[in-house]
């Protein structure tokens, strides 16, 4: 049947995270996060109730719900190992986020409503007995249906309502009343009339449900009832069916016998072919597949399966560093500053068309970086934009152009599965909107001292940018010769076109 994905504490805490992003005043969501394994991560990153919401919203706007859930799911797993069910529900939530992100919606409340109604369809195995409510069976068909509970309640009386109100469709004065005891309501003309209407509606609904139950069978319908008590006068689904089929709602005197598996059983009514199952043709029924024995040397044979080699272009750069640098705080700061500079440039559309100081202020409010890293990143960002080369490369070119920023991609190139992120892509289109050419702009925050170093360092990134170019060529269906590859070095404020740098692809 159908299953919800909200029956896991893993999903619950991630939904509280999204709820808190939209409603930082929601104390229940915030306390839930504080009591979760994520609390240690908040302390480590100095994330508080005052700044977490904006950071989450920025992440959602930038990358969507799938990436948010992926990232925070990993942090949750690192803080507290998840069991198999937790991992399954986390993957289910990611799948749901992928479906939601496909709508292009970044609204947290809309996502929460989407998850409330999101259901997993878990079809049963073939040749299985399914036990379900009649409502669940609506629209389905089964070879055999057994209806064992047809006399559990009256079909002409509804449950006593807690609240009763007038139908104001006839311009009557509207009123609402907490329903008194039934004996009182039955002796008041107004309330008795309302009860009669209520019972009529309940009776009609019961008949509809009974109709659904009796029309699900394709071959055999078996209704199992018991004899009513000696003083029973309640009209149930069973008594209604008995009366319609035999003329006797009690059906005490009509008792036919049938032998089933050597035992004598009684039945009240029968129609159709009793042994229908013996007449079903076996055509189309597949014989059990015989287990094939693998050859003795099967394990030594070359596999025919195509294995894709996963490649992340950003990890292909080769550099030489001293072992001591791996433990240096300076190296770690450089990485953090580089990441922060990338974040700043990801918020820039076209140079000269954006309020740069406002962009810096908004980034400061949402970034989880330390204050010293923020300061150095902002200095480098301002210095880069003061460079004529970089400013020109980041300005809007003439014609019909499309700008991609922080665009994630997955593409198969030959036997390689390439995963990456375009920092910035400028696409030129014709009058019909078809891509004609494109330029990949990749930000680098390397510390460069002279032109010779610039060329050498640019050459290290050739393989990475070459794969980016091939991926973009495939995605846009543009010849690789019309894909430009440029490196934007933010510290010296220089732009390097790899077409002008000597080297092998």
Residue pairs with C-beta under 8 A, 6 or more apart in sequence:
1 122
1 124
1 132
1 136
2 119
2 120
2 121
2 122
3 119
3 120
3 122
4 118
4 119
4 120
5 11
5 89
5 92
5 93
5 96
5 115
5 118
5 120
6 12
6 15
6 115
6 116
7 89
8 85
8 86
8 89
8 90
9 86
10 73
10 76
10 82
10 86
10 89
10 90
10 93
11 89
11 90
11 92
11 93
11 115
12 32
13 32
13 33
13 36
13 38
13 76
14 69
14 72
14 73
14 76
14 90
14 93
15 112
15 115
16 28
16 29
16 32
16 33
16 36
17 29
17 33
17 38
17 56
17 72
18 56
18 60
18 65
18 68
18 108
18 111
18 112
19 26
19 29
19 108
19 112
20 26
20 29
20 30
20 33
20 52
20 53
20 56
21 52
21 53
21 56
21 57
21 60
21 108
22 53
22 57
22 108
22 109
22 112
23 29
24 30
24 49
24 52
24 53
30 49
33 39
33 42
34 42
36 76
37 76
37 79
37 80
38 72
38 75
38 76
38 79
40 79
41 47
41 75
41 79
42 48
42 52
45 368
46 368
47 55
47 368
51 365
51 366
54 365
54 366
55 366
55 367
55 368
56 68
57 108
57 366
58 366
59 67
59 68
59 71
60 68
60 106
60 108
61 106
62 346
62 406
63 406
63 408
64 97
64 101
64 106
65 97
65 100
65 101
65 106
65 111
66 94
66 97
66 98
66 101
67 408
68 97
69 90
69 93
69 94
69 97
70 94
73 90
73 93
73 94
76 82
77 87
77 90
82 90
92 120
93 115
96 114
96 115
96 118
97 111
100 110
100 111
100 114
105 111
124 130
130 142
134 209
134 212
134 213
135 209
135 212
137 212
137 213
137 216
138 212
140 216
141 216
141 217
141 218
142 216
142 217
142 218
143 217
143 218
143 219
143 220
144 217
144 219
144 220
144 222
145 213
145 216
145 217
145 220
145 221
145 222
146 222
146 224
147 213
147 214
147 221
147 222
147 223
147 224
148 224
150 210
150 223
150 224
150 225
150 236
150 237
150 238
150 241
151 225
151 226
151 228
151 236
151 237
151 238
151 239
152 236
153 236
154 234
154 235
154 236
155 203
155 206
155 207
155 210
155 235
155 236
155 237
155 240
156 199
156 202
156 203
156 206
156 235
157 199
157 202
157 203
158 198
158 199
158 201
158 202
158 203
159 202
160 179
160 182
161 179
161 198
162 178
162 179
163 176
163 177
163 178
163 179
164 176
164 177
164 179
164 185
164 191
164 194
164 195
164 198
165 174
165 175
165 176
165 177
166 172
166 173
166 174
166 175
166 176
166 194
167 197
168 174
177 191
179 185
179 191
180 191
182 195
184 191
185 191
185 192
185 194
185 195
186 192
186 195
206 237
210 237
210 240
210 241
214 221
214 223
219 276
219 277
219 280
220 276
220 277
223 238
223 241
225 238
225 241
225 242
225 268
227 250
227 251
227 252
228 234
228 238
228 239
228 250
235 249
239 249
239 250
240 249
242 248
242 249
242 250
242 251
242 268
242 269
243 249
245 268
245 269
246 254
246 268
246 269
248 254
251 268
254 268
255 266
255 268
256 266
256 267
256 268
256 270
257 264
257 265
257 266
257 267
258 264
258 265
258 266
258 267
258 270
258 274
259 265
273 279
295 301
306 415
307 415
308 412
308 415
308 416
308 417
309 415
309 416
309 417
310 416
310 417
310 419
311 416
311 417
311 418
311 419
311 467
312 418
312 419
312 420
313 418
313 420
313 463
313 464
313 465
313 467
313 468
314 420
314 421
314 464
316 463
316 464
316 467
317 460
317 461
317 463
317 464
318 460
319 460
321 331
325 331
333 372
333 373
333 376
334 445
334 447
336 369
336 370
336 373
337 373
337 376
337 377
337 380
337 445
338 445
339 369
340 367
340 369
340 373
340 374
340 376
340 377
341 377
341 380
341 381
341 384
341 443
341 445
341 490
342 423
342 443
342 445
343 363
343 367
343 377
344 359
344 360
344 363
344 377
344 378
344 381
345 381
345 384
345 423
345 424
345 443
345 490
346 405
346 406
346 423
347 354
347 359
347 362
347 363
348 354
348 356
348 359
348 394
348 405
349 403
349 405
350 394
350 395
350 396
350 403
351 385
351 391
351 394
351 395
352 391
352 395
352 396
353 396
356 382
356 385
360 378
360 381
360 382
364 374
364 378
367 374
369 377
380 445
380 490
380 491
381 490
383 490
383 491
383 493
384 390
384 488
384 490
384 491
384 493
385 391
385 394
386 493
387 492
387 493
387 494
389 493
389 494
389 495
390 488
390 490
390 493
390 494
390 495
392 495
393 441
393 486
393 488
393 495
394 424
394 441
394 488
397 426
397 428
399 428
399 429
400 428
400 429
400 430
400 431
400 433
401 426
401 427
401 428
401 429
402 426
402 427
402 429
402 435
403 424
403 425
403 426
403 427
404 422
404 424
404 425
404 427
405 423
405 424
406 421
406 422
406 423
407 421
407 422
407 425
408 420
408 421
409 418
409 419
409 420
409 421
409 422
409 471
409 475
410 417
410 418
410 419
411 417
411 418
411 471
411 474
411 475
412 418
413 467
413 470
413 471
413 474
418 467
418 470
418 471
420 467
420 468
420 471
422 440
422 442
422 468
422 472
423 440
423 441
423 442
423 443
424 440
424 441
424 442
424 443
424 488
425 438
425 439
425 440
425 441
425 472
426 438
426 439
426 441
427 435
427 437
427 438
427 476
428 435
428 436
428 437
428 438
429 435
429 436
430 436
435 476
435 477
435 478
436 478
436 482
437 478
437 482
437 483
437 484
438 472
438 476
438 478
438 482
438 483
438 484
439 483
439 484
439 485
439 486
440 465
440 468
440 469
440 472
440 483
440 484
440 485
440 486
441 486
441 488
442 461
442 464
442 465
442 468
442 485
442 486
442 487
442 488
443 488
443 490
444 457
444 461
444 487
444 488
444 489
444 490
445 489
445 490
445 491
446 457
446 489
446 491
447 491
448 454
448 457
448 489
448 491
448 492
448 494
454 489
454 492
454 494
454 496
455 496
455 501
457 489
458 487
458 489
458 496
458 498
458 501
459 501
459 502
459 503
461 487
461 498
462 498
462 501
462 503
462 504
462 505
465 485
465 487
465 498
466 485
466 505
468 485
469 480
469 483
469 485
470 480
472 478
472 483
473 479
473 480
473 483
484 497
484 499
485 497
485 498
485 499
486 495
486 496
486 497
486 498
487 495
487 496
487 498
488 494
488 495
489 495
489 496
